[in-house]
Amino acid sequence: MVVLLHVIIALLSIATSSYLFFKPSIKGMRISYGLIAGTIGTGSYLIVTAPTHILETCVMGLVYLGIVIAATLATRAKLAHEYVDQQ
């Protein structure tokens, strides 16, 4: 059950960060941060409770985190740039 929750949160996180890149918003950024934290939390729980194939799992998790965090940071920079342009 936790695996399914973990996958759903991760997919929502990817979708949210992709959407926010094109339509950035502060509320959306908070949601993205929460989804990233949720993915890390459920992933950590899975590693502690079922430590099988940890190396493969961690590598895929780090790739996911790298992509989502890069997209979130790009969105944050874009949002900051829009804010500066409005001033």
Sequence and secondary structure as in RCSB ss.txt:
>XXXX:A:sequence
MVVLLHVIIALLSIATSSYLFFKPSIKGMRISYGLIAGTIGTGSYLIVTAPTHILETCVMGLVYLGIVIAATLAT
RAKLAHEYVDQQ
>XXXX:A:secstr
 HHHHHHHHHHHHHHHHHHHHHS  HHHHHHHHHHHHHHHHHHHHHHHH  SSHHHHHHHHHHHHHHHHHHHHHH
HHHHHHHHHHH 
